[in-house]
Structures are given as structure tokens and as C-alpha cells.
């Protein structure tokens, strides 16, 4: 999966909870009915019954473990790769190079996803494409997102020099907080159709946390960052870096959305609900009734 120049920086299987659920479900569906039949409708010795039952449970469990162990996601210094084995004669590989990535996102949309910190990672190569790279059931999904984001913001030349993830350092480590805020505000104000930018304080974040709609995951992610900025823009502003909603099976999910003009660590952005928008608009001097607000969060 790696070419000669690739250096593997991170490798992980699907979350162990996925394996546990599959083993339990398959044993309940297959092994246990057979065991019950053997125990109650055959005249075999008890020791033989125990051995046969154990073999059934072990075989089903090992079957799932084998495919779980052969499926993984890898981050190298050049690309993200995924290998999935779901049957003896069924497998697929998927890769996307950092130099081709337009934006990245991750999602959690269930209590278990937050409890065990896993679910889905997305990456794509253009703003108009569907997701070119999609990996589900990934453990420590926020950590993986952080790794990918830190590599993504590096130049291709710097990525080639990275040997392990501990070497990845934010290019802004030498800057103090005030300098970072001033620099990013100035950069954002240079973007056409952005009218004003302000930094949110802890009281603002507290109000948003207590009053934002529960489904606005991207807004909650924005206020979790070290620095959260709020911008205003008119209706001619560019489209979001990625879809703000996605349909997966029967559920609508709200993935974290990036903001490619901000080259910092763990950048996320999102549009607040009407209640939060009305709260924020009072902080701006030149906002019109048709202008929108967007939160941008990042770490330093």
C-alpha cells in the first residue's frame, strides 16, 4: 500500500467495539442455536458437547477477528490509505494523497460514538466531488482528524521529511496568542465578502454551549477549540468547504466542516442557529439583515 518513499506514521484497525458486536451477534444467531440443539436434542457425552460448543464459539469469533485484523487505516507522510477485508475473496483498498485533498471532516452521531470516540472520517479532492475517501468505525476519530489536519497544512516538501507524528509541530508555535489572533483576523478580512471578524470570549462560548441546537455538532466543535472567531459575510460568499449535512442510510449527519483559508491546527467551522446568530449579530457594527455569521475554531 506504500510506495518506496512512504513512511508509515500511524496505523489503526476499526474500533474493537465493532469486533465485539459482530462476535456477539454472530454467536447469538449461529452458535447458540446449534449449542442448544446439541445440548438438548442429542445424546452425546457432556464433555463432547462442551468441546463442540467451544469449537463453534471459537470458530465464529476467530472468523471475525481474522477479517478485523486484516482491515486497517494507515496515515503515511504522503497519503491516507485504507484496506478492508470482509470475506475470504473480498477486499478493497482506498487511498487519497495529501496533495490532492481539498477538505477533510469527521462525524459522530450516536451516544456510543461519543462514549467510545469513534465513527467516520471523510476526505475529498474537490469542493464539488462526493467523498473520495470514507472510513467508518475508526477509533480515536478526533485524534486521527488532528493528525491528518496537521499533515495536511504542511507543504509537500515538509511532509516528505516527517518520520513520525511527534515531529509534526504547528508552524505557529513561536507565535503568541495575540499575534495569532491578529494575523488570522487580518487574513480573513482580506477575503472577499467577509465584512467583520471578532474573537469570542468564554462568556460567548458559554452562551453558545447552553443555547445552540443539539444537532449543530460543527458549532460545538468550533467553541471547543483554543480560539474561536466569528465572521460576517453576505449572500455572495463562497460555498462551504464540504457538505454541511450528509445522508448516511436512514440518518442525516452533520460532519465537521473545515475552512481552508485558515492554515492552523484542528480547524473547524459552522453556521450557528438563528438564536445564536441573533446573539452574535449584536456584537458587529456593520451587519445587514441578510448577512450570515460563521464560527471558525482552531488550536494553537
Legacy VTK file of the C-alpha trace (Angstrom):
# vtk DataFile Version 3.0
C-alpha trace
ASCII
DATASET POLYDATA
POINTS 300 float
0.000 0.000 0.000
3.005 2.300 0.389
5.442 3.241 -2.323
9.183 3.458 -1.738
9.078 6.997 -0.329
6.168 6.466 2.038
6.808 6.441 5.771
4.018 4.933 7.873
3.210 7.373 10.678
0.004 5.903 12.092
-1.892 2.632 11.725
-5.124 1.546 13.357
-7.796 -1.109 12.949
-11.505 -0.483 13.222
-12.639 0.114 16.773
-12.541 -3.035 18.928
-16.176 -2.461 19.876
-17.116 -3.256 16.262
-15.414 -6.644 16.546
-17.121 -7.331 19.881
-20.572 -6.522 18.478
-20.008 -8.737 15.429
-18.812 -11.669 17.553
-21.752 -11.392 19.941
-24.312 -11.009 17.154
-22.963 -13.940 15.114
-22.755 -16.246 18.102
-26.295 -15.384 19.146
-27.504 -16.006 15.604
-25.476 -19.122 14.748
-23.528 -20.706 17.594
-26.062 -20.550 20.400
-28.981 -22.162 18.491
-26.644 -25.001 17.447
-25.343 -25.372 21.001
-28.882 -25.529 22.372
-29.764 -28.213 19.830
-26.661 -30.259 20.694
-27.241 -29.989 24.424
-30.943 -30.822 24.483
-31.577 -32.985 21.442
-28.520 -35.225 21.249
-27.237 -37.978 23.458
-23.550 -37.114 23.240
-21.369 -37.152 26.311
-21.272 -33.881 28.211
-17.564 -33.459 27.541
-18.137 -33.867 23.805
-20.962 -31.331 23.952
-18.681 -28.842 25.698
-15.900 -29.366 23.166
-18.229 -28.968 20.175
-19.862 -25.876 21.670
-16.497 -24.313 22.413
-15.298 -25.003 18.871
-18.380 -23.315 17.386
-17.928 -20.205 19.524
-14.183 -20.076 18.879
-14.589 -20.561 15.121
-17.158 -17.785 14.775
-15.064 -15.437 16.920
-11.818 -16.194 15.086
-13.544 -15.695 11.725
-14.465 -12.128 12.644
-11.114 -11.471 14.330
-9.269 -12.547 11.175
-11.048 -10.005 8.980
-10.900 -7.295 11.665
-7.144 -7.826 11.997
-6.668 -7.644 8.201
-8.575 -4.346 7.906
-6.930 -1.075 8.847
-6.323 2.566 8.025
-2.818 3.975 7.563
-1.507 7.536 7.599
1.792 7.965 5.803
3.666 11.176 5.106
2.165 11.220 1.593
-1.330 9.772 1.774
-4.124 8.176 3.764
-4.851 4.558 2.893
-7.440 2.031 3.919
-7.607 -1.729 3.456
-10.766 -3.702 4.191
-11.178 -7.481 4.210
-14.779 -8.577 4.700
-14.678 -12.085 3.176
-12.128 -14.647 2.036
-12.373 -13.466 -1.569
-13.488 -9.901 -0.990
-11.280 -6.928 -0.195
-10.685 -3.380 -1.331
-8.041 -0.684 -0.944
-8.607 3.057 -0.991
-6.090 5.916 -0.869
-6.012 9.686 -1.208
-2.841 11.785 -1.382
-2.489 14.840 0.835
-1.562 16.940 -2.195
-4.979 16.126 -3.695
-7.089 16.695 -0.579
-9.429 19.675 -0.706
-11.048 19.225 2.698
-11.481 16.700 5.495
-14.190 16.028 8.058
-15.269 13.569 10.721
-18.620 12.760 12.268
-20.159 11.295 15.386
-23.921 10.925 15.544
-24.684 8.424 18.276
-24.217 8.091 22.041
-21.840 5.147 21.542
-19.724 7.194 19.133
-19.097 9.774 21.843
-18.703 7.171 24.569
-16.038 5.193 22.678
-14.722 8.070 20.495
-15.148 6.525 17.070
-17.097 6.729 13.807
-16.475 8.155 10.336
-13.639 10.067 8.672
-14.077 11.776 5.272
-11.705 13.361 2.756
-12.248 14.557 -0.800
-10.245 16.065 -3.621
-12.557 18.836 -4.818
-15.337 21.010 -3.472
-17.818 19.550 -5.978
-16.937 15.884 -5.593
-18.552 13.276 -3.431
-16.342 11.946 -0.670
-13.302 10.338 -2.331
-12.190 8.721 0.925
-14.564 7.435 3.600
-13.525 5.256 6.552
-16.048 4.104 9.150
-15.720 2.791 12.702
-12.332 4.436 13.217
-11.179 4.637 16.885
-9.950 7.902 18.402
-11.537 9.694 15.474
-10.741 13.182 16.786
-7.089 12.222 17.266
-6.905 10.846 13.734
-8.543 14.008 12.389
-5.912 16.063 14.238
-3.057 14.022 12.746
-4.409 14.333 9.221
-5.096 18.036 9.613
-1.576 18.711 10.931
-0.082 16.882 7.960
-2.497 18.498 5.528
-1.424 22.040 6.425
2.258 21.219 5.809
3.834 21.754 2.421
4.603 18.660 0.377
8.329 19.207 0.958
7.890 19.278 4.744
5.665 16.194 4.700
8.389 14.250 2.909
10.726 14.968 5.845
8.340 13.790 8.565
9.414 10.473 10.110
6.891 10.197 12.957
3.894 12.096 14.244
5.832 13.521 17.191
7.835 15.577 14.708
4.741 17.407 13.491
4.740 20.812 15.058
2.421 23.644 14.388
4.201 26.248 12.274
2.852 28.870 14.685
4.348 27.527 17.929
6.682 30.515 18.110
3.781 32.953 17.916
1.946 34.145 20.970
-1.836 34.035 21.200
-2.357 37.722 20.440
-0.166 37.576 17.334
-2.018 34.511 16.042
-5.418 36.140 16.540
-4.331 39.385 14.888
-2.783 37.544 11.945
-5.830 35.354 11.292
-8.261 38.259 11.615
-6.237 40.233 9.071
-6.103 37.228 6.726
-9.862 36.716 6.947
-10.603 40.385 6.307
-8.683 40.106 3.028
-11.183 37.532 1.757
-13.843 38.998 -0.483
-17.348 39.201 1.031
-16.139 38.805 4.646
-17.138 42.039 6.337
-16.139 41.765 10.003
-14.272 39.375 12.295
-14.262 39.143 16.072
-12.951 36.721 18.667
-15.382 35.016 21.044
-14.655 35.117 24.754
-15.539 32.494 27.359
-18.900 34.119 28.111
-19.807 33.939 24.414
-18.796 30.276 24.264
-20.784 29.519 27.404
-23.903 31.126 25.947
-23.499 29.221 22.677
-22.937 25.941 24.503
-26.085 26.397 26.570
-28.347 27.677 23.780
-27.229 26.109 20.484
-29.301 23.330 18.931
-28.036 19.869 19.857
-27.705 18.787 16.229
-25.255 21.596 15.382
-22.191 19.453 16.046
-19.908 21.697 13.980
-20.723 24.707 16.168
-19.951 22.765 19.342
-16.665 21.645 17.805
-15.804 25.260 16.950
-16.187 26.509 20.520
-14.107 23.602 21.861
-11.005 24.981 20.103
-8.442 27.239 21.777
-9.502 30.162 19.597
-12.966 30.752 18.134
-13.549 33.569 15.663
-16.857 34.755 14.264
-17.147 36.280 10.797
-19.966 38.005 8.959
-20.473 37.695 5.216
-23.078 38.488 2.609
-25.013 36.099 0.373
-22.295 36.065 -2.303
-19.758 34.314 -0.063
-18.320 31.030 -1.365
-19.886 27.658 -0.641
-18.775 25.708 2.424
-15.641 23.585 2.051
-17.760 20.450 2.337
-21.373 19.360 2.733
-22.881 20.704 5.941
-25.317 17.781 6.006
-24.953 14.248 4.707
-27.370 11.358 4.356
-25.991 8.057 5.609
-28.531 5.255 5.391
-31.604 6.477 7.309
-29.854 9.227 9.246
-28.877 12.789 8.445
-25.471 13.576 9.933
-23.733 16.900 10.419
-19.999 16.446 9.779
-17.336 18.840 10.940
-16.533 21.347 8.172
-13.116 22.884 7.555
-12.214 26.422 6.493
-9.305 26.186 4.063
-8.236 29.833 4.265
-7.177 29.316 7.910
-3.933 27.288 7.953
-3.938 26.305 11.620
-4.339 23.120 13.627
-7.735 21.379 14.003
-9.643 23.996 12.015
-13.421 23.616 12.040
-16.253 25.941 11.092
-20.019 26.074 11.219
-23.100 28.234 10.875
-24.971 28.846 14.134
-28.698 28.537 14.649
-30.952 31.585 14.364
-30.935 32.144 18.139
-27.148 32.185 18.278
-26.961 34.320 15.114
-29.232 36.910 16.733
-26.993 36.886 19.807
-23.816 37.327 17.768
-25.061 39.950 15.327
-25.392 42.484 18.155
-21.616 42.373 18.529
-20.987 43.663 14.999
-21.176 47.244 13.791
-21.948 46.859 10.097
-24.014 43.694 9.787
-27.041 43.787 7.472
-30.227 41.821 7.939
-29.296 39.420 5.125
-25.732 38.821 6.320
-24.772 35.477 7.873
-22.440 34.586 10.728
-19.947 31.709 10.753
-17.852 30.376 13.619
-14.257 29.306 12.923
-12.349 27.430 15.613
-8.721 26.310 15.673
-5.952 25.313 18.095
-2.549 26.849 18.709
LINES 1 301
300 0 1 2 3 4 5 6 7 8 9 10 11 12 13 14 15 16 17 18 19 20 21 22 23 24 25 26 27 28 29 30 31 32 33 34 35 36 37 38 39 40 41 42 43 44 45 46 47 48 49 50 51 52 53 54 55 56 57 58 59 60 61 62 63 64 65 66 67 68 69 70 71 72 73 74 75 76 77 78 79 80 81 82 83 84 85 86 87 88 89 90 91 92 93 94 95 96 97 98 99 100 101 102 103 104 105 106 107 108 109 110 111 112 113 114 115 116 117 118 119 120 121 122 123 124 125 126 127 128 129 130 131 132 133 134 135 136 137 138 139 140 141 142 143 144 145 146 147 148 149 150 151 152 153 154 155 156 157 158 159 160 161 162 163 164 165 166 167 168 169 170 171 172 173 174 175 176 177 178 179 180 181 182 183 184 185 186 187 188 189 190 191 192 193 194 195 196 197 198 199 200 201 202 203 204 205 206 207 208 209 210 211 212 213 214 215 216 217 218 219 220 221 222 223 224 225 226 227 228 229 230 231 232 233 234 235 236 237 238 239 240 241 242 243 244 245 246 247 248 249 250 251 252 253 254 255 256 257 258 259 260 261 262 263 264 265 266 267 268 269 270 271 272 273 274 275 276 277 278 279 280 281 282 283 284 285 286 287 288 289 290 291 292 293 294 295 296 297 298 299
